[in-house]
Amino acid sequence: MQNLPTLSPGARVAVIGAGPAGLMAAEVLAQHGAGVDVYDAMPSAGRKFLLAGVGGMNITHSEPQPDFLPRYGNRREQLAPFIRRFDSGRLRAWIHALGIDTFVGSSGRVFPLEMKAAPLLRAWLHRLRESGVRLHMRHRWLGWNPDGSLRLTAPAGETGVQADAVVLALGGGSWPRLGSDAAWVPLLRQRQVEVAPLQPSNCGFDLTWSEHFRERFAGQPVKPVVASVARPNGGMHTRRGEFIVTADGIEGSLVYALSADLRDAIAADGQARLYLDLLPDWPLEKVQAELAHPRGARSMSSHLQSRLHLKGVKAGLLRELASKEDFADTGKLARAIKALPLAPTRPRPIAEAISSAGGVSFEALDDALMLRALPGVFCAGEMLDWEAPTGGYLLTACFATGHAAGAGVLHWLSAQQELQK
């Protein structure tokens, strides 16, 4: 547990963004003596948080930290200190203190007992208001005025807000209609803050299907399969799961898990190769042996279904992507079944992605998440330059960096108050 200072009366902190990171920062600050005002451009708090909970609110994951932290890829070292201080166990305890029970699913994912985000958010907002946090909706941040005050526009017009410190928790670039519209990027770049370009993460990809395949199979799930993609820095990323064929490509949990490697391969080489094992429980030798059985008068489709139980959308994918030469040679056909190549052409637009990569560079921040170029301004959540797969990892890092930013403000303001004595 981190020991945090309690501020002398009168300290005012503005939090821009009423998502999980911003609200967590607000809670930490209010608990330790700060007066907190939260501003958000949307009509209500936690809009994207609520959407994430529509299909079942996956709040975190129960796996141990040695397995948990690598989920953050090349930013795990930067995120590790914050997640260790506010890890999945502490996050669950925090939820329980709100009166919300949680359970661990068969996959290790952690969910609120009711599987919904709304009860959790209601309880949280009630506790925040009781602690003195003031929420100001329909207030859009526009940067800074010449006198250093925050520039905001509200239904009543433009206003300036003076604050002793600021937490920016403005989200990334995905789902802009819910508030994460990346309008903050030029505002920070104008202040010489390094911001890595925002890119789609946990997203679908475009593929060119034949009209026949599209009409017959769009919307159908493909399961189970094992998918593999070559990582730009070497090695293969392999995952088992399922995905959905769309009219223009592929999407779903398995695709999302591989999306960073697919996106980066396309950016580096102009193309990516995704290999599907259509029969992940069958060794290649068994597939070859079954295909080698004489099929007599049966069609190849009947033979595949009879010997390999390969039918429906899986058989359709094989027909769509394997060559005539593959079908003429049972050895080649077996290898195609075990490593069927797909060629995604581009990720879907960032507005459709579950999350985004890129954002405020960690090199632009100190260890407390304060901007080096703007003392007293801290950043948290998805606007930082990191990404993670779905499964509770996204929300965990948002909560953890929000907690860290709140703690950073407390230490910084406490030091300022000591200097003024």
C-alpha positions as CSV (number, residue, x, y, z in Angstrom):
1,M,0.0,0.0,0.0
2,Q,1.4,3.4,-1.0
3,N,1.6,6.0,1.7
4,L,0.1,9.3,0.3
5,P,0.3,12.7,1.9
6,T,-2.8,14.6,3.0
7,L,-2.9,18.2,1.6
8,S,-3.4,21.3,3.5
9,P,-6.9,22.9,2.9
10,G,-7.4,24.9,-0.2
11,A,-5.6,22.8,-2.9
12,R,-7.7,22.7,-6.1
13,V,-7.3,20.0,-8.8
14,A,-9.0,19.8,-12.1
15,V,-9.5,16.4,-13.7
16,I,-10.3,16.5,-17.4
17,G,-12.1,13.3,-18.4
18,A,-14.7,11.3,-16.5
19,G,-13.7,7.8,-17.5
20,P,-12.2,5.2,-15.2
21,A,-8.7,6.8,-15.1
22,G,-10.0,10.3,-14.4
23,L,-12.5,9.2,-11.8
24,M,-9.9,7.1,-10.0
25,A,-7.5,10.0,-9.9
26,A,-10.4,12.2,-8.5
27,E,-11.1,9.6,-5.8
28,V,-7.5,9.4,-4.7
29,L,-7.2,13.2,-4.6
30,A,-10.4,13.7,-2.7
31,Q,-9.5,11.1,-0.1
32,H,-6.4,13.1,0.7
33,G,-7.6,16.6,1.1
34,A,-7.8,18.0,-2.4
35,G,-10.8,19.9,-3.8
36,V,-11.6,18.2,-7.0
37,D,-13.5,19.3,-10.1
38,V,-14.0,16.8,-12.9
39,Y,-14.8,18.1,-16.4
40,D,-16.1,16.0,-19.3
41,A,-17.4,16.9,-22.7
42,M,-20.2,14.2,-22.6
43,P,-23.6,14.6,-21.0
44,S,-22.7,11.9,-18.4
45,A,-19.7,10.2,-16.9
46,G,-18.2,6.9,-18.0
47,R,-19.9,6.6,-21.4
48,K,-17.3,4.2,-22.9
49,F,-17.0,2.3,-19.6
50,L,-20.8,1.7,-19.8
51,L,-20.6,0.5,-23.4
52,A,-17.7,-1.9,-22.5
53,G,-20.1,-3.4,-19.9
54,V,-23.0,-4.1,-22.3
55,G,-21.9,-7.6,-23.2
56,G,-20.5,-8.4,-19.7
57,M,-18.2,-6.1,-17.7
58,N,-14.8,-7.8,-17.7
59,I,-13.1,-5.6,-15.1
60,T,-9.7,-7.3,-14.8
61,H,-8.0,-10.7,-15.0
62,S,-7.0,-13.1,-12.2
63,E,-3.7,-14.4,-13.7
64,P,-0.5,-13.9,-11.7
65,Q,1.6,-10.8,-12.4
66,P,4.4,-12.8,-14.2
67,D,1.8,-13.6,-16.8
68,F,-0.3,-10.4,-16.4
69,L,2.4,-7.8,-17.1
70,P,3.7,-9.2,-20.5
71,R,0.2,-8.5,-21.9
72,Y,1.3,-4.9,-22.2
73,G,4.0,-5.7,-24.8
74,N,6.8,-3.2,-25.2
75,R,5.3,-0.9,-22.5
76,R,5.2,-3.4,-19.7
77,E,8.3,-2.0,-18.0
78,Q,6.7,1.5,-17.9
79,L,3.3,0.3,-16.7
80,A,4.6,-2.3,-14.2
81,P,5.2,0.0,-11.3
82,F,1.7,1.4,-11.5
83,I,0.0,-2.0,-11.9
84,R,2.0,-3.5,-9.1
85,R,0.7,-0.7,-6.8
86,F,-2.9,-1.1,-8.0
87,D,-3.1,-4.7,-9.3
88,S,-6.0,-6.9,-10.0
89,G,-6.4,-8.0,-6.4
90,R,-6.5,-4.4,-5.1
91,L,-8.9,-3.5,-7.9
92,R,-11.2,-6.3,-6.9
93,A,-11.0,-5.1,-3.2
94,W,-11.8,-1.6,-4.3
95,I,-14.9,-2.9,-6.2
96,H,-16.0,-4.9,-3.2
97,A,-15.8,-1.8,-1.1
98,L,-18.4,-0.2,-3.4
99,G,-20.8,-3.0,-2.5
100,I,-20.3,-4.9,-5.8
101,D,-19.3,-8.6,-5.6
102,T,-17.1,-10.1,-8.3
103,F,-16.4,-13.6,-9.6
104,V,-13.7,-15.2,-11.7
105,G,-14.9,-16.9,-14.9
106,S,-13.6,-20.1,-16.3
107,S,-11.1,-18.1,-18.5
108,G,-9.7,-16.3,-15.5
109,R,-11.4,-13.1,-16.3
110,V,-13.0,-11.2,-13.5
111,F,-16.6,-9.8,-13.7
112,P,-19.0,-8.0,-11.4
113,L,-21.6,-10.5,-10.1
114,E,-24.3,-8.8,-12.1
115,M,-22.1,-8.7,-15.2
116,K,-22.9,-5.0,-15.8
117,A,-21.0,-1.7,-15.5
118,A,-24.0,0.5,-14.6
119,P,-24.4,-0.6,-10.9
120,L,-20.7,-0.2,-10.3
121,L,-20.6,3.3,-11.9
122,R,-23.6,4.4,-10.0
123,A,-22.1,3.4,-6.7
124,W,-18.8,4.9,-7.5
125,L,-20.3,8.3,-8.6
126,H,-22.3,8.4,-5.4
127,R,-19.2,7.8,-3.3
128,L,-17.3,10.5,-5.2
129,R,-20.0,13.1,-4.7
130,E,-20.2,12.2,-1.0
131,S,-16.4,12.8,-0.8
132,G,-16.8,16.3,-2.3
133,V,-15.9,15.7,-5.9
134,R,-17.8,18.0,-8.3
135,L,-18.7,16.7,-11.8
136,H,-19.2,19.2,-14.6
137,M,-20.7,17.6,-17.7
138,R,-20.8,19.1,-21.2
139,H,-17.5,21.0,-20.4
140,R,-15.0,20.5,-23.3
141,W,-11.4,21.3,-22.6
142,L,-9.8,23.6,-25.2
143,G,-6.3,24.0,-23.8
144,W,-4.9,26.9,-21.8
145,N,-5.6,30.6,-21.7
146,P,-2.6,33.1,-21.8
147,D,-2.8,33.5,-18.0
148,G,-2.3,29.7,-17.5
149,S,-5.9,28.9,-16.7
150,L,-7.7,26.0,-18.3
151,R,-9.9,27.0,-21.2
152,L,-13.2,25.2,-21.3
153,T,-16.4,25.6,-23.3
154,A,-19.8,24.8,-21.6
155,P,-23.5,25.2,-22.5
156,A,-23.3,28.7,-20.9
157,G,-20.3,29.7,-23.0
158,E,-16.5,29.6,-22.6
159,T,-15.0,29.8,-19.2
160,G,-11.5,29.8,-17.6
161,V,-10.7,27.6,-14.6
162,Q,-7.7,28.1,-12.3
163,A,-6.3,24.9,-10.7
164,D,-3.2,24.1,-8.6
165,A,-2.7,20.9,-10.6
166,V,-4.4,19.1,-13.5
167,V,-5.0,15.5,-14.4
168,L,-5.6,14.8,-18.1
169,A,-7.5,11.5,-18.7
170,L,-9.0,12.1,-22.1
171,G,-8.9,8.7,-23.6
172,G,-7.5,7.6,-26.9
173,G,-9.1,7.8,-30.3
174,S,-11.5,4.9,-30.4
175,W,-15.3,5.3,-30.2
176,P,-15.2,9.1,-30.6
177,R,-18.9,9.4,-30.3
178,L,-18.5,8.4,-26.6
179,G,-15.9,11.1,-25.9
180,S,-12.5,9.6,-26.9
181,D,-12.1,11.8,-30.0
182,A,-8.3,12.6,-29.6
183,A,-9.0,16.4,-29.8
184,W,-6.3,16.8,-27.2
185,V,-3.5,15.6,-29.4
186,P,-2.8,19.0,-31.1
187,L,-3.3,20.8,-27.8
188,L,-0.4,18.9,-26.2
189,R,1.8,18.9,-29.3
190,Q,1.5,22.7,-29.3
191,R,3.1,22.6,-25.9
192,Q,6.0,20.5,-27.1
193,V,4.7,17.3,-25.6
194,E,5.7,14.2,-27.6
195,V,2.6,12.2,-28.7
196,A,3.0,9.0,-30.7
197,P,0.4,8.8,-33.5
198,L,-2.8,7.1,-32.5
199,Q,-3.6,3.8,-34.2
200,P,-6.4,1.2,-34.0
201,S,-5.9,-1.6,-31.5
202,N,-8.1,-4.6,-30.7
203,C,-9.7,-4.1,-34.1
204,G,-10.9,-6.0,-37.2
205,F,-9.1,-6.1,-40.5
206,D,-10.1,-5.8,-44.1
207,L,-9.8,-8.7,-46.5
208,T,-11.0,-9.1,-50.1
209,W,-13.5,-11.9,-50.3
210,S,-15.2,-13.3,-53.4
211,E,-18.8,-12.4,-53.8
212,H,-19.8,-16.0,-53.4
213,F,-18.0,-16.4,-50.1
214,R,-19.2,-13.0,-48.8
215,E,-22.8,-13.7,-49.5
216,R,-22.7,-17.2,-48.0
217,F,-20.6,-16.8,-44.9
218,A,-20.5,-13.1,-43.7
219,G,-21.5,-13.0,-40.1
220,Q,-20.5,-16.6,-39.3
221,P,-18.1,-17.5,-36.5
222,V,-15.1,-19.6,-37.2
223,K,-14.2,-21.9,-34.3
224,P,-12.1,-23.4,-32.9
225,V,-8.9,-22.4,-34.8
226,V,-5.4,-21.6,-34.0
227,A,-4.1,-18.4,-35.7
228,S,-0.5,-17.4,-36.1
229,V,1.2,-14.2,-37.3
230,A,4.9,-13.4,-37.7
231,R,6.0,-10.7,-35.3
232,P,7.9,-7.8,-36.9
233,N,10.8,-8.3,-34.4
234,G,10.9,-12.0,-35.0
235,G,9.1,-15.1,-33.8
236,M,5.4,-16.1,-34.2
237,H,2.4,-15.0,-32.1
238,T,0.1,-17.9,-31.9
239,R,-3.3,-18.0,-30.2
240,R,-6.3,-20.3,-30.1
241,G,-9.8,-19.0,-30.2
242,E,-12.5,-17.9,-32.6
243,F,-13.3,-15.0,-34.9
244,I,-16.1,-13.8,-37.2
245,V,-16.1,-13.4,-41.0
246,T,-17.5,-10.0,-42.0
247,A,-18.5,-8.7,-45.4
248,D,-15.2,-7.0,-45.7
249,G,-12.8,-9.0,-43.6
250,I,-12.4,-10.5,-40.1
251,E,-13.1,-9.4,-36.5
252,G,-13.6,-11.0,-33.1
253,S,-11.6,-11.9,-30.0
254,L,-8.9,-14.0,-31.8
255,V,-8.3,-11.2,-34.4
256,Y,-8.2,-8.6,-31.6
257,A,-5.6,-10.6,-29.7
258,L,-3.3,-10.6,-32.8
259,S,-4.2,-7.1,-34.0
260,A,-1.0,-5.3,-32.9
261,D,1.2,-7.7,-34.7
262,L,-1.0,-7.6,-37.8
263,R,-1.2,-3.8,-37.8
264,D,2.6,-3.4,-37.3
265,A,3.4,-5.9,-40.1
266,I,1.1,-4.1,-42.5
267,A,2.8,-0.8,-41.6
268,A,6.3,-2.2,-41.9
269,D,5.9,-4.3,-45.0
270,G,2.6,-3.2,-46.6
271,Q,1.1,-6.6,-45.9
272,A,0.6,-9.3,-43.2
273,R,0.1,-13.0,-43.3
274,L,-2.2,-14.7,-40.8
275,Y,-2.1,-18.5,-40.8
276,L,-5.1,-20.5,-39.7
277,D,-5.0,-24.0,-38.4
278,L,-8.5,-25.2,-39.2
279,L,-8.2,-28.4,-37.3
280,P,-6.1,-27.5,-34.2
281,D,-6.7,-30.8,-32.5
282,W,-5.5,-32.9,-35.4
283,P,-1.8,-33.4,-36.1
284,L,-0.7,-32.9,-39.7
285,E,0.0,-36.6,-40.1
286,K,-3.5,-37.5,-39.2
287,V,-5.0,-35.0,-41.6
288,Q,-2.7,-36.3,-44.4
289,A,-3.7,-39.9,-43.6
290,E,-7.5,-39.1,-43.7
291,L,-7.2,-37.2,-47.0
292,A,-5.3,-40.1,-48.5
293,H,-8.2,-42.4,-48.1
294,P,-9.8,-43.1,-51.5
295,R,-12.9,-40.9,-52.0
296,G,-14.4,-42.8,-54.9
297,A,-17.3,-41.0,-56.5
298,R,-17.7,-38.6,-53.6
299,S,-17.0,-34.9,-54.2
300,M,-14.0,-33.3,-52.4
301,S,-16.5,-31.4,-50.2
302,S,-18.1,-34.7,-49.1
303,H,-14.7,-36.3,-48.6
304,L,-13.6,-33.3,-46.3
305,Q,-16.7,-33.6,-44.3
306,S,-16.7,-37.4,-44.0
307,R,-13.0,-37.8,-43.2
308,L,-12.1,-34.5,-41.4
309,H,-15.6,-33.2,-40.3
310,L,-14.6,-30.0,-42.2
311,K,-17.7,-28.2,-43.3
312,G,-19.5,-24.9,-43.3
313,V,-17.5,-21.8,-43.0
314,K,-14.2,-23.7,-42.4
315,A,-14.7,-25.6,-45.6
316,G,-15.7,-22.3,-47.3
317,L,-12.4,-20.7,-46.1
318,L,-10.4,-23.6,-47.5
319,R,-12.1,-23.3,-50.9
320,E,-11.7,-19.5,-50.9
321,L,-8.0,-19.4,-50.0
322,A,-6.4,-22.7,-51.1
323,S,-5.2,-23.0,-54.7
324,K,-6.3,-25.5,-57.3
325,E,-2.9,-27.0,-57.0
326,D,-3.5,-27.5,-53.2
327,F,-6.7,-29.4,-53.9
328,A,-4.9,-31.6,-56.5
329,D,-2.3,-32.8,-54.0
330,T,-3.5,-34.3,-50.7
331,G,-0.1,-33.4,-49.1
332,K,-0.4,-29.8,-50.1
333,L,-4.1,-29.7,-49.1
334,A,-3.3,-31.1,-45.6
335,R,-0.7,-28.4,-45.1
336,A,-3.2,-25.7,-46.2
337,I,-5.7,-27.0,-43.7
338,K,-3.1,-26.7,-41.0
339,A,-1.7,-23.3,-42.1
340,L,-4.2,-21.6,-44.3
341,P,-2.8,-18.1,-45.3
342,L,-5.0,-15.0,-45.0
343,A,-3.8,-11.6,-46.2
344,P,-5.3,-8.8,-44.2
345,T,-4.9,-5.5,-46.1
346,R,-5.5,-2.9,-43.4
347,P,-6.9,-2.5,-40.0
348,R,-10.4,-1.1,-39.6
349,P,-10.7,2.6,-38.8
350,I,-9.7,3.7,-35.3
351,A,-13.3,4.9,-34.7
352,E,-14.4,1.3,-34.8
353,A,-11.6,-0.2,-32.7
354,I,-12.1,-1.3,-29.1
355,S,-9.1,0.7,-28.1
356,S,-6.2,2.6,-29.5
357,A,-2.4,2.5,-29.5
358,G,-0.1,5.5,-29.4
359,G,-0.6,8.6,-27.3
360,V,1.5,10.6,-24.8
361,S,5.0,9.1,-24.8
362,F,6.3,7.8,-21.5
363,E,9.5,9.7,-22.3
364,A,7.5,12.9,-22.0
365,L,6.5,12.0,-18.5
366,D,8.3,11.6,-15.2
367,D,7.9,8.6,-12.9
368,A,4.7,10.1,-11.4
369,L,3.1,10.6,-14.8
370,M,3.7,14.4,-14.8
371,L,4.5,16.0,-18.1
372,R,8.1,17.2,-18.1
373,A,7.2,20.1,-20.3
374,L,4.2,21.2,-18.2
375,P,4.9,20.9,-14.4
376,G,1.7,20.3,-12.5
377,V,0.0,18.5,-15.4
378,F,-0.4,14.8,-15.1
379,C,-1.7,12.2,-17.7
380,A,-3.5,8.9,-17.2
381,G,-5.4,6.2,-18.9
382,E,-5.7,5.3,-22.6
383,M,-4.2,8.7,-23.7
384,L,-0.8,7.3,-22.7
385,D,1.2,5.4,-25.3
386,W,0.4,1.7,-24.5
387,E,-1.9,-1.0,-25.6
388,A,-3.2,-4.3,-24.3
389,P,-5.5,-7.1,-25.4
390,T,-9.1,-7.4,-24.2
391,G,-9.7,-9.5,-21.1
392,G,-9.6,-6.9,-18.3
393,Y,-6.1,-5.6,-19.1
394,L,-7.2,-2.4,-20.7
395,L,-9.4,-1.4,-17.7
396,T,-6.8,-2.5,-15.2
397,A,-4.2,-0.2,-16.7
398,C,-6.6,2.7,-16.8
399,F,-7.5,2.3,-13.2
400,A,-3.8,1.8,-12.2
401,T,-2.5,4.9,-14.1
402,G,-5.4,7.0,-12.8
403,H,-4.5,6.0,-9.3
404,A,-0.8,6.8,-10.0
405,A,-1.6,10.2,-11.5
406,G,-3.7,11.1,-8.4
407,A,-0.9,10.0,-6.1
408,G,1.6,11.9,-8.2
409,V,-0.5,15.1,-7.9
410,L,-0.6,14.6,-4.1
411,H,3.2,14.3,-3.8
412,W,3.8,17.2,-6.1
413,L,1.3,19.6,-4.4
414,S,2.5,18.5,-0.9
415,A,6.0,19.5,-2.0
416,Q,4.7,22.8,-3.3
417,Q,2.9,23.5,0.0
418,E,6.1,22.7,2.0
419,L,8.0,25.3,-0.1
420,Q,5.4,27.9,0.6
421,K,5.6,27.5,4.4
